[in-house]
Amino acid sequence: MRIAIAAIGRMKNGPERELVARYLERAGASGKPLALTGFDVTEINESRAGSAAARKAEEAKALRSALPDGITVMLDERGKAINSEQFARQIGRWRDDGRPAVGFVIGGADGIDPDFVRSADLVVSFSPMVWPHQLVRIMLAEQLYRATTILSGHPYHRGD
């Protein structure tokens, strides 16, 4: 099953981009024996439309076109809070159900178009706080790596 991330905004070269790359590289390596592949990021420029609603609609269209066919997961502060084990188990269930891909969506500064959010298979919150897209990307990359270690029984995750 392919794992993909579609994100509004481009990360500059530097430690944040390097950290995302490091976690996604680890996820790719540990995910391979689990039939989890890809772990790639598509960056989409922020919309320049005149209103927040128009920007969100334009960005949603670009995000949709960047996602692979399969499951769509939105990252949104109003989403469901789940722990790392639940996150890993859900990815494992989708894989076991034969889903071809899971696409994770990170919105822009204005958030994600409400209709696009409602169309998602799952809306996840890392916190009720709003985080910059660079940090969300790092947290998602780490959680994807953590999910592969949980699914493989690797000791990286030391949860309860």
DSSP file (Angstrom, degrees, kcal/mol; ACC not computed):
  #  RESIDUE AA STRUCTURE BP1 BP2  ACC     N-H-->O    O-->H-N    N-H-->O    O-->H-N    TCO  KAPPA ALPHA  PHI   PSI    X-CA   Y-CA   Z-CA
    1    1 A M              0   0    0      0, 0.0    36,-2.7     0, 0.0     2,-0.3   0.000 360.0 360.0 360.0 132.2    0.0    0.0    0.0
    2    2 A R  E     -ab  37 101A   0     98,-2.5   100,-2.6    34,-0.2     2,-0.5  -0.602 360.0-154.5 -82.5 137.9    1.4    3.4   -1.0
    3    3 A I  E     +ab  38 102A   0     34,-2.8    36,-1.7    -2,-0.3    37,-1.3  -0.964  20.5 174.1-112.2 126.8    1.6    6.1    1.6
    4    4 A A  E     -ab  40 103A   0     98,-2.6   100,-3.0    -2,-0.5     2,-0.4  -0.967  20.5-154.0-135.1 149.5    1.5    9.7    0.3
    5    5 A I  E     -ab  41 104A   0     35,-2.5    37,-3.0    -2,-0.3     2,-0.5  -0.990   5.3-168.9-122.3 129.5    1.5   13.2    1.8
    6    6 A A  E     +ab  42 105A   0     98,-3.1   100,-2.5    -2,-0.4     2,-0.4  -0.986  18.2 177.9-116.9 123.6    0.0   16.2    0.0
    7    7 A A  E     -ab  43 106A   0     35,-2.7    37,-2.7    -2,-0.5     2,-0.5  -0.973  30.6-129.7-133.5 138.8    0.8   19.5    1.7
    8    8 A I  E    S+a   44   0A   0     98,-2.3    37,-0.2    -2,-0.4    38,-0.1  -0.731  78.9  36.4 -80.8 131.5    0.1   23.1    1.0
    9    9 A G  S    S-     0   0    0     35,-3.6     2,-0.5    -2,-0.5    35,-0.3   0.031  79.5-106.1 104.0 148.3    3.3   25.1    1.3
   10   10 A R        -     0   0    0     33,-0.1     2,-0.4    -2,-0.0   124,-0.1  -0.923  25.7-134.9-111.6 131.3    6.9   24.5    0.4
   11   11 A M        -     0   0    0     -2,-0.5     2,-0.1   122,-0.1     3,-0.1  -0.675  20.9-129.1 -83.9 136.0    9.5   23.7    3.0
   12   12 A K      > -     0   0    0     -2,-0.4     5,-0.5     1,-0.1     2,-0.1  -0.416  37.2 -86.6 -75.0 158.1   12.8   25.6    2.6
   13   13 A N  T   5S+     0   0    0     -2,-0.1    -1,-0.1     4,-0.1     3,-0.1  -0.437  86.2  84.2 -61.9 139.0   16.0   23.6    2.7
   14   14 A G  T  >5S-     0   0    0     -2,-0.1     4,-2.3     1,-0.1     5,-0.2  -0.960  93.6 -42.2 153.9-169.1   17.1   23.3    6.3
   15   15 A P  H  >5S+     0   0    0      0, 0.0     4,-2.2     0, 0.0     5,-0.2   0.823 126.9  54.2 -62.5 -33.6   16.7   21.2    9.4
   16   16 A E  H  >5S+     0   0    0      2,-0.2     4,-2.2     1,-0.2     5,-0.2   0.952 111.6  44.2 -65.9 -47.3   12.9   20.8    9.1
   17   17 A R  H  ><S+     0   0    0     -5,-0.5     4,-2.5     1,-0.2    -1,-0.2   0.898 113.9  51.8 -62.4 -40.1   13.1   19.4    5.6
   18   18 A E  H  X S+     0   0    0     -4,-2.3     4,-2.5     2,-0.2    -1,-0.2   0.882 108.4  50.8 -64.3 -38.7   16.0   17.2    6.6
   19   19 A L  H  X S+     0   0    0     -4,-2.2     4,-2.5     2,-0.2     5,-0.2   0.918 110.6  48.2 -67.2 -43.1   14.0   15.8    9.6
   20   20 A V  H  X S+     0   0    0     -4,-2.2     4,-2.7     1,-0.2     5,-0.3   0.947 113.3  48.5 -58.7 -48.2   11.0   15.0    7.4
   21   21 A A  H  X S+     0   0    0     -4,-2.5     4,-2.4     1,-0.2    -2,-0.2   0.900 110.4  51.5 -60.4 -41.2   13.2   13.3    4.9
   22   22 A R  H  X S+     0   0    0     -4,-2.5     4,-2.3     2,-0.2    -1,-0.2   0.942 113.0  43.8 -63.1 -47.7   15.0   11.3    7.6
   23   23 A Y  H  X S+     0   0    0     -4,-2.5     4,-2.7     1,-0.2    -2,-0.2   0.901 115.1  48.4 -66.4 -39.5   11.7   10.0    9.1
   24   24 A L  H  X S+     0   0    0     -4,-2.7     4,-2.5    -5,-0.2    -1,-0.2   0.864 110.3  51.9 -69.9 -33.8   10.2    9.2    5.7
   25   25 A E  H  X S+     0   0    0     -4,-2.4     4,-2.2    -5,-0.3    -2,-0.2   0.927 112.3  46.1 -64.1 -44.1   13.4    7.4    4.6
   26   26 A R  H  X S+     0   0    0     -4,-2.3     4,-2.8     2,-0.2     5,-0.3   0.912 112.1  51.1 -63.0 -42.5   13.2    5.3    7.8
   27   27 A A  H  X S+     0   0    0     -4,-2.7     4,-2.2     1,-0.2    -2,-0.2   0.907 109.8  50.6 -61.9 -41.4    9.5    4.7    7.3
   28   28 A G  H  X S+     0   0    0     -4,-2.5     4,-1.4     2,-0.2    -1,-0.2   0.911 112.9  45.6 -62.2 -42.8   10.2    3.6    3.7
   29   29 A A  H  < S+     0   0    0     -4,-2.2    -2,-0.2     1,-0.2    -1,-0.2   0.930 120.1  38.1 -68.0 -45.3   12.9    1.2    4.8
   30   30 A S  H  < S+     0   0    0     -4,-2.8     4,-0.2     1,-0.2    -1,-0.2   0.719 115.1  55.9 -79.9 -19.2   10.9   -0.3    7.7
   31   31 A G  H ><>S+     0   0    0     -4,-2.2     5,-2.6    -5,-0.3     3,-1.2   0.757  87.9  77.8 -81.3 -25.3    7.6   -0.2    5.8
   32   32 A K  G ><5S+     0   0    0     -4,-1.4     3,-1.8     1,-0.3    -1,-0.2   0.910  93.9  47.2 -53.6 -50.5    8.9   -2.3    2.8
   33   33 A P  G 3 5S+     0   0    0      0, 0.0    -1,-0.3     0, 0.0    -2,-0.1   0.694 111.3  54.9 -66.1 -14.4    8.7   -5.7    4.6
   34   34 A L  G < 5S-     0   0    0     -3,-1.2    -2,-0.2    -4,-0.2     3,-0.1   0.325 119.9-109.3 -96.4   6.0    5.2   -4.6    5.7
   35   35 A A  T < 5S+     0   0    0     -3,-1.8     2,-0.5     1,-0.3    -3,-0.2   0.815  77.8 133.4  65.6  32.8    4.0   -3.9    2.1
   36   36 A L      < +     0   0    0     -5,-2.6    -1,-0.3    -8,-0.1     2,-0.2  -0.972  29.3 164.7-112.8 123.4    4.0   -0.2    2.8
   37   37 A T  E     +a    2   0A   0    -36,-2.7   -34,-2.8    -2,-0.5     2,-1.3  -0.710  35.8  39.4-130.7 177.1    5.6    1.9    0.1
   38   38 A G  E     -a    3   0A   0    -36,-0.2   -34,-0.1    -2,-0.2     3,-0.1  -0.670  43.1-179.7  89.9 -92.7    6.0    5.4   -1.2
   39   39 A F  E     +     0   0A   0    -36,-1.7     2,-0.3    -2,-1.3   -35,-0.2   0.922  35.1 151.2  53.7  47.2    6.2    7.7    1.8
   40   40 A D  E     -a    4   0A   0    -37,-1.3   -35,-2.5    -3,-0.2     2,-0.4  -0.721  39.7-138.5-110.2 160.6    6.5   10.6   -0.6
   41   41 A V  E     -a    5   0A   0     -2,-0.3     2,-0.6   -37,-0.2   -35,-0.2  -0.963   5.7-161.8-120.8 130.9    5.5   14.3   -0.3
   42   42 A T  E     -a    6   0A   0    -37,-3.0   -35,-2.7    -2,-0.4     2,-0.4  -0.965  15.1-153.7-108.2 120.6    3.8   16.5   -2.9
   43   43 A E  E     -a    7   0A   0     -2,-0.6     2,-0.4   -37,-0.2   -35,-0.2  -0.802   8.5-165.3 -97.2 134.3    4.2   20.1   -2.1
   44   44 A I  E     -a    8   0A   0    -37,-2.7   -35,-3.6    -2,-0.4     3,-0.1  -0.966  23.4-114.4-122.1 132.6    1.6   22.5   -3.5
   45   45 A N        -     0   0    0     -2,-0.4     3,-0.1   -37,-0.2     2,-0.1  -0.306  38.6-100.9 -62.8 145.6    1.9   26.3   -3.6
   46   46 A E        -     0   0    0      1,-0.1    -1,-0.1   -38,-0.1     2,-0.1  -0.388  43.5-104.8 -63.6 144.2   -0.4   28.3   -1.5
   47   47 A S        -     0   0    0      8,-0.2    -1,-0.1     1,-0.1     8,-0.1  -0.375  18.3-154.5 -68.8 149.9   -3.3   29.8   -3.4
   48   48 A R        +     0   0    0      6,-0.1    -1,-0.1    -3,-0.1     7,-0.1   0.170  46.3 138.7-107.8  13.6   -3.2   33.6   -4.2
   49   49 A A        -     0   0    0      1,-0.1     6,-0.1     5,-0.1     7,-0.0  -0.136  62.6-115.4 -59.7 159.7   -7.0   33.9   -4.4
   50   50 A G  S    S+     0   0    0      4,-0.1     2,-0.3     5,-0.0    -1,-0.1   0.721  90.1  42.0 -75.2 -24.6   -8.6   37.0   -2.8
   51   51 A S  S  > S-     0   0    0      1,-0.1     4,-2.6     0, 0.0     5,-0.2  -0.856  79.4-119.0-124.0 159.6  -10.6   35.4   -0.1
   52   52 A A  H  > S+     0   0    0     -2,-0.3     4,-2.8     1,-0.2     5,-0.2   0.911 115.4  51.5 -60.3 -42.8  -10.0   32.6    2.4
   53   53 A A  H  > S+     0   0    0      1,-0.2     4,-2.2     2,-0.2    -1,-0.2   0.914 111.6  46.5 -62.4 -42.5  -12.9   30.5    1.0
   54   54 A A  H  > S+     0   0    0      2,-0.2     4,-2.5     1,-0.2    -1,-0.2   0.892 112.2  50.9 -67.4 -39.1  -11.6   30.9   -2.5
   55   55 A R  H  X S+     0   0    0     -4,-2.6     4,-2.8     2,-0.2     5,-0.2   0.940 111.3  47.9 -62.6 -46.2   -8.0   30.0   -1.4
   56   56 A K  H  X S+     0   0    0     -4,-2.8     4,-2.5     1,-0.2    57,-0.6   0.903 112.6  48.9 -62.1 -40.7   -9.3   26.9    0.4
   57   57 A A  H  X S+     0   0    0     -4,-2.2     4,-1.8    -5,-0.2    -1,-0.2   0.921 113.5  46.3 -65.1 -43.5  -11.4   25.8   -2.6
   58   58 A E  H  X S+     0   0    0     -4,-2.5     4,-1.8     1,-0.2    -2,-0.2   0.910 114.5  47.4 -64.9 -42.7   -8.4   26.3   -5.0
   59   59 A E  H  X S+     0   0    0     -4,-2.8     4,-2.9     1,-0.2    -2,-0.2   0.884 108.4  55.4 -66.5 -38.4   -6.1   24.4   -2.6
   60   60 A A  H  X S+     0   0    0     -4,-2.5     4,-2.8    -5,-0.2    -1,-0.2   0.904 106.6  51.0 -60.9 -40.8   -8.6   21.6   -2.2
   61   61 A K  H  X S+     0   0    0     -4,-1.8     4,-1.8     2,-0.2    -1,-0.2   0.925 112.9  45.1 -62.4 -44.3   -8.7   21.1   -5.9
   62   62 A A  H  X S+     0   0    0     -4,-1.8     4,-1.0     2,-0.2    -2,-0.2   0.900 113.5  50.0 -66.6 -40.7   -4.9   20.9   -6.1
   63   63 A L  H >X S+     0   0    0     -4,-2.9     4,-1.0     1,-0.2     3,-0.7   0.930 108.5  52.6 -63.7 -45.6   -4.7   18.6   -3.1
   64   64 A R  H >< S+     0   0    0     -4,-2.8     3,-0.8     1,-0.3    -1,-0.2   0.913 108.7  50.1 -55.4 -44.0   -7.3   16.2   -4.6
   65   65 A S  H 3< S+     0   0    0     -4,-1.8    -1,-0.3     1,-0.2    -2,-0.2   0.743 109.1  52.9 -70.4 -20.7   -5.4   16.0   -7.8
   66   66 A A  H << S+     0   0    0     -4,-1.0    -1,-0.2    -3,-0.7    -2,-0.2   0.632  92.0  92.4 -86.5 -14.6   -2.2   15.2   -5.9
   67   67 A L  S << S-     0   0    0     -4,-1.0     2,-0.1    -3,-0.8     3,-0.1  -0.554  75.3-123.9 -84.9 143.1   -3.6   12.3   -3.9
   68   68 A P        -     0   0    0      0, 0.0     2,-0.3     0, 0.0    35,-0.2  -0.404  41.2 -87.6 -73.7 160.1   -3.5    8.7   -5.0
   69   69 A D  S    S+     0   0    0     -2,-0.1     2,-0.3    33,-0.1     3,-0.0  -0.527  95.3  55.9 -66.2 132.1   -6.7    6.7   -5.4
   70   70 A G  S    S+     0   0    0     -2,-0.3     2,-0.2    30,-0.1    32,-0.2  -0.998  93.9   2.4 148.2-143.7   -7.5    5.2   -2.0
   71   71 A I  E     -c  102   0A   0     30,-2.7    32,-3.0    -2,-0.3     2,-0.5  -0.537  55.6-151.7 -80.6 141.5   -8.0    6.4    1.5
   72   72 A T  E     -c  103   0A   0     -2,-0.2    49,-2.0    30,-0.2    50,-1.4  -0.977  10.6-173.2-117.7 127.0   -7.9   10.1    2.4
   73   73 A V  E     -cd 104 122A   0     30,-3.1    32,-2.8    -2,-0.5     2,-0.3  -0.979   8.4-156.8-119.7 122.1   -6.8   11.3    5.8
   74   74 A M  E     -cd 105 123A   0     48,-2.5    50,-3.1    -2,-0.5     2,-0.6  -0.762   9.6-143.2 -95.2 142.5   -7.0   15.0    6.7
   75   75 A L  E     +cd 106 124A   0     30,-2.0    32,-0.5    -2,-0.3     2,-0.3  -0.940  40.2 149.3-103.0 117.0   -4.9   16.5    9.4
   76   76 A D  E >   -     0   0A   0     48,-2.7     3,-2.3    -2,-0.6    51,-0.1  -0.994  55.2-126.2-152.1 138.3   -7.1   19.1   11.2
   77   77 A E  E 3  S+     0   0A   0     -2,-0.3    48,-0.1     1,-0.3    -1,-0.1   0.695 112.4  55.5 -63.2 -17.2   -7.3   20.4   14.7
   78   78 A R  E 3  S+     0   0A   0     46,-0.1    -1,-0.3     2,-0.1    47,-0.1   0.362  92.5 102.5 -93.2   5.4  -11.0   19.6   14.9
   79   79 A G  E <  S-     0   0A   0     -3,-2.3     2,-0.3    45,-0.2    45,-0.3   0.004  85.1 -68.3 -78.4-173.0  -10.3   16.0   13.9
   80   80 A K  E     - d   0 124A   0     43,-3.2    45,-2.2     1,-0.0     2,-0.6  -0.615  42.5-133.3 -81.0 131.8  -10.3   12.8   16.0
   81   81 A A        +     0   0    0     -2,-0.3     2,-0.3    43,-0.2    45,-0.1  -0.774  35.0 169.6 -85.5 122.1   -7.5   12.5   18.6
   82   82 A I        -     0   0    0     -2,-0.6     2,-0.1    43,-0.5    42,-0.0  -0.932  29.0-120.2-129.8 155.7   -5.9    9.0   18.3
   83   83 A N     >  -     0   0    0     -2,-0.3     4,-2.4     1,-0.1     5,-0.2  -0.377  35.2 -98.2 -89.7 174.6   -2.8    7.5   19.8
   84   84 A S  H  > S+     0   0    0      1,-0.2     4,-2.6     2,-0.2     5,-0.2   0.860 122.0  52.2 -62.4 -38.1    0.1    6.1   18.0
   85   85 A E  H  > S+     0   0    0      2,-0.2     4,-2.8     1,-0.2    -1,-0.2   0.923 110.8  47.5 -65.6 -42.9   -1.0    2.5   18.4
   86   86 A Q  H  > S+     0   0    0      2,-0.2     4,-2.4     1,-0.2    -2,-0.2   0.908 111.8  51.3 -62.7 -41.6   -4.5    3.3   17.0
   87   87 A F  H  X S+     0   0    0     -4,-2.4     4,-2.1     2,-0.2    -2,-0.2   0.938 112.6  45.3 -59.7 -48.9   -2.9    5.2   14.1
   88   88 A A  H  X S+     0   0    0     -4,-2.6     4,-2.6     1,-0.2    -2,-0.2   0.923 112.2  51.0 -62.2 -45.7   -0.6    2.2   13.3
   89   89 A R  H  X S+     0   0    0     -4,-2.8     4,-2.5     1,-0.2    -1,-0.2   0.886 108.9  52.0 -61.4 -38.6   -3.5   -0.3   13.6
   90   90 A Q  H  X S+     0   0    0     -4,-2.4     4,-2.5     2,-0.2    -1,-0.2   0.926 110.1  47.6 -65.0 -43.8   -5.7    1.7   11.2
   91   91 A I  H  X S+     0   0    0     -4,-2.1     4,-2.3     1,-0.2    -2,-0.2   0.924 112.5  50.5 -60.7 -43.7   -2.9    1.8    8.6
   92   92 A G  H  X S+     0   0    0     -4,-2.6     4,-2.8     2,-0.2    -2,-0.2   0.886 109.2  50.9 -61.2 -40.2   -2.5   -1.9    9.1
   93   93 A R  H  X S+     0   0    0     -4,-2.5     4,-2.2     2,-0.2    -2,-0.2   0.929 109.9  49.4 -64.1 -45.6   -6.2   -2.5    8.6
   94   94 A W  H  <>S+     0   0    0     -4,-2.5     5,-2.4     2,-0.2    -2,-0.2   0.918 113.1  47.5 -60.5 -42.0   -6.3   -0.5    5.4
   95   95 A R  H ><5S+     0   0    0     -4,-2.3     3,-1.8     1,-0.2    -2,-0.2   0.945 112.5  48.5 -61.4 -48.2   -3.4   -2.4    4.1
   96   96 A D  H 3<5S+     0   0    0     -4,-2.8    -1,-0.2     1,-0.3    -2,-0.2   0.784 105.7  58.8 -65.5 -27.3   -4.9   -5.8    5.1
   97   97 A D  T 3<5S-     0   0    0     -4,-2.2    -1,-0.3    -5,-0.2    -2,-0.2   0.462 120.0-110.5 -79.4  -1.2   -8.2   -4.7    3.4
   98   98 A G  T < 5 +     0   0    0     -3,-1.8    -3,-0.2     1,-0.2    -2,-0.1   0.683  56.2 166.6  82.8  18.2   -6.3   -4.3    0.2
   99   99 A R      < -     0   0    0     -5,-2.4    -1,-0.2    -6,-0.2     3,-0.1  -0.466  32.1-143.8 -66.4 137.2   -6.5   -0.6   -0.1
  100  100 A P        -     0   0    0      0, 0.0   -98,-2.5     0, 0.0     2,-0.3   0.802  69.3  -6.4 -75.3 -27.6   -4.1    0.7   -2.7
  101  101 A A  E     -b    2   0A   0   -100,-0.3   -30,-2.7   -33,-0.1     2,-0.4  -0.996  48.3-142.8-162.6 157.4   -3.0    3.9   -1.0
  102  102 A V  E     -bc   3  71A   0   -100,-2.6   -98,-2.6    -2,-0.3     2,-0.5  -0.996  19.9-162.1-126.8 125.3   -3.5    6.3    1.9
  103  103 A G  E     -bc   4  72A   0    -32,-3.0   -30,-3.1    -2,-0.4     2,-0.4  -0.934   3.8-155.3-109.8 126.2   -3.1   10.0    1.2
  104  104 A F  E     -bc   5  73A   0   -100,-3.0   -98,-3.1    -2,-0.5     2,-0.5  -0.837   9.7-150.8-100.8 136.3   -2.5   12.4    4.1
  105  105 A V  E     -bc   6  74A   0    -32,-2.8   -30,-2.0    -2,-0.4     2,-0.5  -0.925  13.0-173.7-115.4 127.2   -3.5   16.0    3.6
  106  106 A I  E     -bc   7  75A   0   -100,-2.5   -98,-2.3    -2,-0.5   -30,-0.1  -0.978  22.2-148.3-116.3 116.8   -1.9   19.0    5.3
  107  107 A G        -     0   0    0    -32,-0.5     5,-0.2    -2,-0.5   -99,-0.1  -0.077  13.0-103.9 -79.7 179.5   -3.8   22.2    4.6
  108  108 A G  B >   -E  111   0B   0      3,-0.9     3,-1.6  -101,-0.1    -1,-0.1  -0.077  51.2 -71.4 -91.0-167.4   -2.6   25.8    4.2
  109  109 A A  T 3  S+     0   0    0      1,-0.3     3,-0.1    -2,-0.0    -2,-0.1   0.777 132.0  50.2 -61.1 -29.6   -2.8   28.8    6.5
  110  110 A D  T 3  S-     0   0    0      1,-0.3    -1,-0.3   -58,-0.1     2,-0.2   0.516 112.6-121.1 -86.9  -5.0   -6.5   29.1    6.0
  111  111 A G  B <   -E  108   0B   0     -3,-1.6    -3,-0.9     2,-0.0     2,-0.4  -0.573  43.1 -47.0  95.4-164.4   -7.2   25.5    6.8
  112  112 A I        -     0   0    0     -2,-0.2   -55,-0.1    -5,-0.2   -56,-0.1  -0.874  62.4 -93.9-113.5 141.2   -8.9   22.9    4.5
  113  113 A D     >  -     0   0    0    -57,-0.6     4,-2.3    -2,-0.4     3,-0.5  -0.269  34.5-131.5 -50.9 127.4  -12.1   23.4    2.5
  114  114 A P  H  > S+     0   0    0      0, 0.0     4,-2.5     0, 0.0     5,-0.2   0.849 105.9  52.6 -56.8 -37.7  -15.0   22.1    4.6
  115  115 A D  H  > S+     0   0    0      2,-0.2     4,-1.1     1,-0.2    -2,-0.1   0.888 109.7  49.4 -65.3 -37.1  -16.4   20.0    1.8
  116  116 A F  H  4 S+     0   0    0     -3,-0.5     4,-0.5     2,-0.2     3,-0.3   0.903 110.0  51.0 -66.6 -41.3  -13.0   18.4    1.2
  117  117 A V  H >< S+     0   0    0     -4,-2.3     3,-1.6     1,-0.2    -2,-0.2   0.930 108.0  52.4 -60.8 -45.4  -12.7   17.6    4.9
  118  118 A R  H 3< S+     0   0    0     -4,-2.5    -1,-0.2     1,-0.3    -2,-0.2   0.771 104.3  57.6 -63.2 -25.1  -16.2   16.0    4.9
  119  119 A S  T 3< S+     0   0    0     -4,-1.1    -1,-0.3    -3,-0.3    -2,-0.2   0.584  85.9 108.6 -81.3  -8.7  -15.2   13.8    2.0
  120  120 A A    <   -     0   0    0     -3,-1.6   -47,-0.2    -4,-0.5     3,-0.2  -0.285  68.5-139.7 -70.0 151.9  -12.2   12.3    4.0
  121  121 A D  S    S+     0   0    0    -49,-2.0     2,-0.3     1,-0.3   -48,-0.2   0.770  90.9   9.0 -76.7 -28.5  -12.2    8.8    5.3
  122  122 A L  E     -d   73   0A   0    -50,-1.4   -48,-2.5    -5,-0.1     2,-0.5  -0.976  61.1-157.1-153.9 137.9  -10.6   10.0    8.5
  123  123 A V  E     -d   74   0A   0     -2,-0.3   -43,-3.2   -50,-0.2     2,-0.4  -0.980  22.0-169.1-118.8 118.5   -9.9   13.4   10.0
  124  124 A V  E     -d   80   0A   0    -50,-3.1   -48,-2.7    -2,-0.5     2,-0.5  -0.855  10.8-156.3-114.3 141.2   -7.1   13.3   12.6
  125  125 A S        -     0   0    0    -45,-2.2   -43,-0.5    -2,-0.4   -48,-0.1  -0.962  12.5-169.2-114.3 130.3   -6.0   15.9   15.1
  126  126 A F  S    S-     0   0    0     -2,-0.5    -1,-0.1     1,-0.4   -49,-0.1   0.638  83.0 -22.3 -82.5 -16.6   -2.5   16.0   16.5
  127  127 A S        -     0   0    0      2,-0.2    -1,-0.4   -51,-0.1   -48,-0.2  -0.905  61.0-108.4-179.8 154.8   -3.8   18.6   19.0
  128  128 A P  S    S+     0   0    0      0, 0.0     2,-0.1     0, 0.0   -51,-0.1   0.619  97.7  90.8 -71.5  -8.8   -6.6   21.1   19.3
  129  129 A M  S    S-     0   0    0      1,-0.0     2,-0.5    -3,-0.0    -2,-0.2  -0.475  86.1-115.0 -79.3 157.2   -3.9   23.7   18.8
  130  130 A V        -     0   0    0     -2,-0.1    -1,-0.0   -54,-0.0   -54,-0.0  -0.817  33.4-164.8 -93.2 132.7   -3.0   25.0   15.3
  131  131 A W        -     0   0    0     -2,-0.5   -54,-0.1    -4,-0.1    -4,-0.0  -0.876  26.6-101.7-117.1 148.7    0.5   24.0   14.2
  132  132 A P    >>  -     0   0    0      0, 0.0     4,-2.3     0, 0.0     3,-0.5  -0.375  36.4-114.8 -64.0 149.0    2.6   25.4   11.3
  133  133 A H  H 3> S+     0   0    0      1,-0.2     4,-2.3     2,-0.2     5,-0.2   0.811 114.3  60.0 -59.3 -29.7    2.6   23.1    8.3
  134  134 A Q  H 3> S+     0   0    0      2,-0.2     4,-1.8     1,-0.2    -1,-0.2   0.934 109.1  42.1 -64.0 -44.1    6.3   22.5    8.7
  135  135 A L  H <> S+     0   0    0     -3,-0.5     4,-2.9     2,-0.2    -2,-0.2   0.890 112.7  53.4 -70.1 -38.2    5.9   21.1   12.2
  136  136 A V  H  X S+     0   0    0     -4,-2.3     4,-2.9     1,-0.2     5,-0.2   0.902 107.9  51.7 -61.6 -39.7    2.8   19.1   11.2
  137  137 A R  H  X S+     0   0    0     -4,-2.3     4,-2.5    -5,-0.2    -1,-0.2   0.911 111.0  47.3 -64.0 -41.3    4.8   17.6    8.3
  138  138 A I  H  X S+     0   0    0     -4,-1.8     4,-2.5     2,-0.2    -2,-0.2   0.942 113.6  47.8 -63.4 -46.9    7.6   16.6   10.8
  139  139 A M  H  X S+     0   0    0     -4,-2.9     4,-2.4     1,-0.2    -2,-0.2   0.903 113.2  47.8 -63.4 -41.0    5.1   15.1   13.2
  140  140 A L  H  X S+     0   0    0     -4,-2.9     4,-2.5     2,-0.2     5,-0.2   0.936 111.0  50.5 -64.9 -45.4    3.3   13.2   10.5
  141  141 A A  H  X S+     0   0    0     -4,-2.5     4,-2.1    -5,-0.2    -2,-0.2   0.915 112.4  47.7 -58.7 -43.0    6.5   11.8    9.1
  142  142 A E  H  X S+     0   0    0     -4,-2.5     4,-3.1     1,-0.2    -1,-0.2   0.920 111.4  50.0 -64.7 -42.8    7.6   10.7   12.6
  143  143 A Q  H  X S+     0   0    0     -4,-2.4     4,-2.6     2,-0.2    -2,-0.2   0.849 108.8  52.6 -66.7 -33.2    4.2    9.1   13.2
  144  144 A L  H  X S+     0   0    0     -4,-2.5     4,-1.8     2,-0.2    -1,-0.2   0.919 112.0  45.4 -66.5 -42.1    4.4    7.2    9.9
  145  145 A Y  H  X S+     0   0    0     -4,-2.1     4,-1.9    -5,-0.2    -2,-0.2   0.940 113.1  50.3 -62.8 -45.5    7.8    5.9   10.9
  146  146 A R  H  X S+     0   0    0     -4,-3.1     4,-2.5     1,-0.2    -2,-0.2   0.894 106.9  55.6 -59.6 -40.2    6.5    5.0   14.4
  147  147 A A  H  X S+     0   0    0     -4,-2.6     4,-2.7     1,-0.2    -1,-0.2   0.907 106.3  50.2 -60.3 -41.8    3.5    3.2   12.8
  148  148 A T  H  X S+     0   0    0     -4,-1.8     4,-1.4     1,-0.2     6,-0.2   0.882 111.5  48.4 -65.5 -35.2    5.9    1.0   10.7
  149  149 A T  H  X>S+     0   0    0     -4,-1.9     5,-2.1     2,-0.2     4,-0.7   0.883 111.8  49.2 -72.4 -35.9    7.8    0.2   13.9
  150  150 A I  H ><5S+     0   0    0     -4,-2.5     3,-0.9     1,-0.2    -2,-0.2   0.945 111.7  48.8 -64.0 -47.6    4.7   -0.6   15.8
  151  151 A L  H 3<5S+     0   0    0     -4,-2.7    -1,-0.2     1,-0.2    -2,-0.2   0.788 115.7  44.1 -64.7 -27.1    3.4   -2.9   13.0
  152  152 A S  H 3<5S-     0   0    0     -4,-1.4    -1,-0.2    -5,-0.2    -2,-0.2   0.499 111.7-117.0 -96.0  -3.7    6.7   -4.7   12.8
  153  153 A G  T <<5 +     0   0    0     -3,-0.9    -3,-0.2    -4,-0.7    -4,-0.1   0.668  57.3 159.4  77.9  15.7    7.2   -5.1   16.6
  154  154 A H    > < -     0   0    0     -5,-2.1     3,-0.8    -6,-0.2    -1,-0.2  -0.447  48.1-124.8 -70.5 145.1   10.4   -2.9   16.6
  155  155 A P  T 3  S+     0   0    0      0, 0.0    -1,-0.1     0, 0.0    -5,-0.1   0.423  86.6 100.0 -76.6   3.6   11.2   -1.5   20.0
  156  156 A Y  T 3  S+     0   0    0     -7,-0.1     2,-0.6     1,-0.1   -10,-0.1   0.921  76.7  62.8 -52.1 -45.9   11.3    2.2   18.7
  157  157 A H    <   +     0   0    0     -3,-0.8    -1,-0.1   -11,-0.2     0, 0.0  -0.716  62.5 179.9 -85.6 123.1    7.8    2.7   20.2
  158  158 A R        +     0   0    0     -2,-0.6    -1,-0.1     2,-0.0    -2,-0.1  -0.285  25.3 149.8-117.5  47.1    7.8    2.3   23.9
  159  159 A G              0   0    0      1,-0.1    -2,-0.0     0, 0.0     0, 0.0   0.010 360.0 360.0 -69.2-178.7    4.1    2.9   24.6
  160  160 A D              0   0    0      0, 0.0    -1,-0.1     0, 0.0    -2,-0.0   0.487 360.0 360.0 -56.3 360.0    2.1    1.4   27.4
